[in-house]
Amino acid sequence: MTGYWVDILAVGFFALEWLVYAITLEHTAYGRDSLSARMHVYREIWVRNLLNRDARMVDMQIMASLQNGTAFFASTSLIAIGGALALLRATSDALAVLGALPVNLTPSPALWEIKCIGLILIFIYTFFKFAWAYRLFNYVAILFGAMPPAGQRDTPEAEAHVIRTTRLFETAGRHFNRGQRAFFFALGYLGWFVSPWVLFATTAAVVIVIWRRQFASNAWQAMGS
């Protein structure tokens, strides 16, 4: 029973770290200085510059590249779901491999299946985030196409369209970021397949890595000026 309590604490720590990091990044003053927040400023600049030119083919090509990248991650999520389902199906084979190791890491079949189901749920969440981000980027592309011509850039309607497009653009980027964050935490979750103690370590490592990228990386410093 003691071992199961360690597993419960490890999973609770994993979920808590994910939740606290997400809230800190998206809903606090500290998070408003993140790399993602700094990039959002340039989304608005892009939309406003778009309003100043009539030829917008390059902008639509950039949007297409954003959509293609999001579609790639959504497809990868489906592949990951399939891999996790295969891992669940091969429970007996996986336990046999673990049992042959010098160190006894073999969990019960029920616990192994719970671990696999948790991984599947993470990848399902990831797929929904990327799929929704892809749909939102499509909507942003439509709003780009509906942008008033440059001759009307000083009208209230043009300003309203810029604000509307920027808000939808930000939402699309937020859901994309959540999908990528889920991928990172899925890598940390893999530590549980080894040991709950490893899950503590891998979760902490993932949080440190993604925090550093958002608040202490070279890219964050470059965007600061």
Disulfide bonds with the S-S distance in Angstrom:
none
